[in-house]
């Protein structure tokens, strides 16, 4: 029988936890505040600037740019759900969190992460209609249609995330109250559980497979159709613009899904990689895309680039 686990273990359960990200470098942890705070500043400033440009520039008031602004808003939300708490931990050792707070953070991170994937999928739908059904674009991509898609996304996300969080909340956490992570990540929290944690682990795996599998599959189908149509019917500058825009969206999708796949693989390599490496890959998945999006869209989308130049000249 493992130390600390008795017959009463399934009655007792910790309700307060300590988040301890990057435990292997405890002596140098305060120095991590410098890169993480710098990245957070880049996320806030870069994403907010382009959201402001899209809001103020009338030439950017189209569904595609609206979706880009939504994607940037989600990026800020995910980062804000994680980084301020982590920075307070690094600088002032304010790393205590209740079980309720931990579950709320978990829900926020996973809910918004699936929203991020959903928005990228809707972007591919927008480009499909614009290139493959150009004459019907304004009839299809209406505000009412976008609101309907938003409602569907919210319902889908709740159906995926609520059962996962509910199953996690039912686990008895008696092994320890120290979460070796900088955020309330599902696998890190479940590692503290006593008894059978198979259900929440399977639920988390199913959610990841369904979301990534479905979204990536539809994304590839959409862009392969777009590529075929663009090469067959669109010519000259219009083809170049269409392929450049779609290439930008694909680059963003690749950044998100490749980081997500790498994080998922690393988190399940319990005996090979250290906790610090797992923390690093999770940080790359949750935070790195948000810091890269403004640069990708700012440099590759001509209308946004022109608006940025115009803004700086003012």
C-alpha positions in Angstrom: 0.0 0.0 0.0 1.4 3.4 -1.0 2.3 5.9 1.7 -0.6 8.3 2.5 -3.2 6.0 1.1 -5.4 4.2 3.6 -8.9 3.0 3.8 -10.1 6.5 4.6 -8.4 7.9 1.5 -11.5 7.7 -0.5 -13.3 9.9 2.1 -10.7 12.5 2.5 -9.9 14.8 -0.5 -7.9 18.0 -0.7 -9.9 21.1 -1.6 -7.0 23.5 -1.8 -3.9 23.1 -4.0 -0.5 24.6 -4.7 0.4 25.2 -8.4 4.1 24.6 -8.8 5.1 25.0 -12.4 8.6 24.0 -13.5 9.5 22.4 -10.2 12.9 21.1 -11.4 14.3 24.7 -11.5 12.9 25.9 -8.2 16.0 28.1 -7.5 15.6 30.0 -10.8 11.8 30.0 -11.0 11.5 33.8 -10.4 13.6 34.5 -13.5 10.9 32.8 -15.6 8.8 35.9 -14.9 10.9 37.8 -17.5 10.1 35.7 -20.6 6.5 34.9 -19.6 5.7 38.6 -18.8 7.3 39.6 -22.1 5.2 37.1 -24.0 2.1 38.3 -22.2 2.8 41.9 -23.2 3.3 40.8 -26.8 0.0 38.9 -26.7 -1.9 41.8 -25.2 -0.4 44.6 -27.3 -0.3 42.7 -30.6 -3.7 41.1 -30.5 -5.4 44.3 -29.1 -3.9 46.5 -31.8 -5.2 44.4 -34.6 -8.6 44.0 -32.9 -8.7 47.9 -32.7 -7.7 48.3 -36.3 -10.4 45.9 -37.5 -13.0 47.7 -35.3 -12.1 51.2 -36.5 -11.2 50.6 -40.2 -14.4 50.3 -42.3 -12.5 48.4 -45.0 -12.0 45.6 -42.6 -15.7 45.2 -41.7 -16.2 41.8 -43.4 -16.8 38.3 -42.0 -13.2 37.2 -42.5 -11.8 40.1 -40.4 -14.5 39.7 -37.9 -13.5 36.1 -37.4 -9.8 37.2 -37.1 -10.8 39.6 -34.3 -12.7 36.9 -32.5 -9.7 34.6 -32.8 -7.5 37.3 -31.3 -10.0 37.9 -28.5 -9.9 34.2 -27.7 -6.1 34.2 -27.6 -6.1 37.1 -25.1 -8.7 35.3 -23.0 -6.7 32.0 -22.8 -3.5 33.8 -21.9 -5.3 35.9 -19.3 -6.7 32.8 -17.7 -3.2 31.4 -17.2 -0.4 34.0 -17.1 -1.4 36.6 -14.4 -1.8 33.8 -11.9 1.4 32.2 -12.9 3.3 35.5 -12.8 2.0 36.1 -9.2 3.3 32.7 -8.3 6.7 33.4 -9.7 7.1 36.8 -8.2 5.2 36.7 -4.9 4.6 32.9 -4.3 0.8 33.4 -4.6 0.3 30.0 -6.0 -2.6 28.7 -3.9 -5.9 27.7 -5.6 -9.1 26.1 -4.5 -10.5 23.1 -6.2 -13.4 25.2 -7.4 -11.0 27.8 -8.8 -8.9 25.1 -10.4 -11.9 23.6 -12.1 -13.0 27.0 -13.3 -9.6 27.7 -14.8 -9.6 24.2 -16.4 -13.1 24.9 -17.9 -12.0 28.3 -19.2 -8.8 27.0 -20.8 -10.4 24.0 -22.5 -13.6 25.8 -23.5 -11.7 28.7 -25.1 -9.2 26.3 -26.7 -12.0 24.5 -28.5 -13.5 27.9 -29.5 -10.1 28.7 -31.0 -10.3 25.5 -33.1 -13.9 26.2 -34.1 -13.1 29.8 -35.2 -10.3 28.5 -37.4 -12.7 26.0 -38.9 -15.3 28.7 -39.6 -12.6 30.7 -41.3 -12.1 27.9 -43.7 -15.8 27.9 -44.4 -15.7 31.6 -45.0 -12.9 31.2 -47.5 -14.7 28.2 -49.1 -17.8 30.3 -49.8 -15.7 33.3 -50.9 -13.7 31.3 -53.5 -16.1 28.5 -54.5 -19.4 30.3 -54.2 -18.4 34.0 -54.8 -21.7 35.2 -56.2 -23.6 33.9 -53.1 -21.0 35.0 -50.5 -22.9 38.0 -49.1 -26.1 35.9 -49.0 -24.5 33.1 -47.1 -22.1 34.7 -44.7 -24.6 37.0 -43.0 -24.6 38.1 -39.4 -27.5 35.8 -38.7 -25.6 32.8 -40.1 -22.5 33.7 -38.0 -24.6 34.1 -34.8 -26.1 30.6 -35.5 -22.6 29.2 -35.9 -21.6 30.8 -32.6 -24.5 29.2 -30.8 -23.6 25.8 -32.3 -20.0 26.3 -31.2 -21.0 27.2 -27.6 -23.4 24.2 -27.3 -20.7 21.8 -28.8 -18.1 23.1 -26.4 -20.4 22.7 -23.4 -21.2 19.2 -24.4 -17.5 18.3 -24.6 -16.1 20.2 -21.6 -18.8 20.1 -18.9 -18.8 16.3 -18.6 -15.0 16.3 -18.4 -14.9 18.9 -15.6 -17.7 17.2 -13.8 -15.9 13.8 -13.9 -12.7 15.5 -12.7 -14.6 17.2 -9.8 -15.7 13.7 -8.5 -12.2 12.4 -8.1 -10.8 12.2 -4.5 -7.5 14.0 -4.4 -5.6 12.5 -1.5 -2.1 11.8 -2.9 -0.9 15.4 -2.6 -2.2 18.9 -2.9 0.8 20.1 -5.1 0.0 20.3 -8.8 3.3 20.1 -10.7 2.1 22.5 -13.4 1.7 26.3 -13.9 -2.1 25.9 -14.7 -4.9 23.5 -13.7 -4.2 21.0 -16.5 -6.4 17.9 -16.5 -3.7 15.3 -16.5 -1.6 17.1 -13.8 -4.6 17.3 -11.5 -5.7 13.7 -12.1 -2.2 12.5 -11.1 -3.1 13.5 -7.5 -6.3 11.4 -7.5 -6.8 8.2 -5.5 -8.7 5.3 -6.8 -10.0 4.9 -10.3 -9.4 8.0 -12.5 -10.0 6.1 -15.8 -13.3 7.8 -16.6 -12.0 11.5 -16.6 -8.8 10.4 -18.4 -10.8 8.6 -21.1 -13.1 11.6 -21.4 -10.2 13.9 -21.9 -8.7 11.7 -24.6 -12.1 11.4 -26.4 -12.6 15.2 -26.3 -9.1 15.8 -27.8 -9.5 13.1 -30.5 -13.1 14.2 -31.5 -12.3 17.9 -31.6 -8.9 17.7 -33.3 -10.0 14.8 -35.6 -13.3 16.4 -36.7 -11.9 19.9 -37.0 -8.7 19.0 -38.8 -10.6 16.6 -41.2 -13.1 19.3 -42.1 -10.3 21.9 -42.4 -8.4 19.7 -44.9 -11.5 19.0 -46.9 -12.4 22.7 -47.1 -8.9 23.9 -48.1 -8.4 21.0 -50.6 -11.6 22.1 -52.3 -10.5 25.7 -52.2 -7.2 24.9 -53.8 -8.8 22.8 -56.5 -11.3 25.6 -57.3 -8.7 28.3 -57.2 -6.3 26.5 -59.6 -9.1 25.7 -61.9 -11.2 28.8 -62.2 -9.4 31.8 -60.6 -6.5 33.5 -62.5 -3.9 36.2 -62.1 -3.8 38.4 -59.1 -7.1 37.0 -57.8 -5.6 33.5 -57.6 -2.5 34.8 -55.9 -4.6 36.8 -53.3 -6.9 33.8 -52.7 -4.0 31.4 -52.2 -2.1 33.8 -50.0 -5.1 34.4 -47.7 -5.8 30.6 -47.5 -2.1 29.9 -46.9 -2.2 32.4 -44.0 -5.2 30.6 -42.4 -3.5 27.2 -42.9 -0.3 28.5 -41.3 -2.3 29.6 -38.2 -4.1 26.2 -38.1 -0.8 24.4 -38.4 0.7 26.4 -35.5 -2.3 25.5 -33.3 -2.7 21.8 -34.2 1.0 20.9 -34.3 1.6 22.4 -30.9 -1.6 20.7 -29.6 -0.4 17.3 -30.9 3.1 17.7 -29.5 1.7 18.7 -26.1 -0.7 15.7 -26.1 2.0 13.3 -26.9 4.5 14.7 -24.3 1.9 14.7 -21.5 1.4 11.0 -21.9 5.1 10.2 -21.8 5.2 9.8 -18.0 8.5 7.9 -17.6 10.6 9.4 -20.3 10.3 13.2 -20.0 10.6 15.4 -16.9 7.8 17.6 -15.5 9.6 20.7 -16.7 9.6 19.5 -20.3 5.9 18.7 -20.1 5.2 22.2 -18.6 7.2 23.7 -21.5 5.2 21.9 -24.2 1.9 22.9 -22.6 3.1 26.5 -22.5 4.0 26.3 -26.2 0.5 24.9 -26.9 -1.5 27.4 -24.9 0.6 30.6 -25.2 2.9 30.5 -28.2 0.1 30.6 -30.9 -1.4 33.7 -29.3 1.9 35.5 -29.5 2.4 34.5 -33.2 -1.0 35.3 -34.6 -0.5 39.1 -34.8 2.8 38.6 -36.6 1.3 36.1 -39.1 -1.7 38.1 -40.0 0.0 41.5 -39.7 2.7 40.5 -42.2 0.8 38.2 -44.6 -2.7 39.9 -44.9 -2.2 42.9 -47.1 -5.3 44.9 -45.8 -4.2 44.5 -42.2 -0.6 45.4 -43.2 -1.8 48.6 -44.9 -3.9 49.5 -41.9 -0.9 49.0 -39.6 1.3 51.2 -41.8 -1.5 53.8 -41.8 -1.8 53.6 -38.1 1.9 54.1 -37.4 2.1 57.0 -39.8 -0.6 58.7 -37.8 
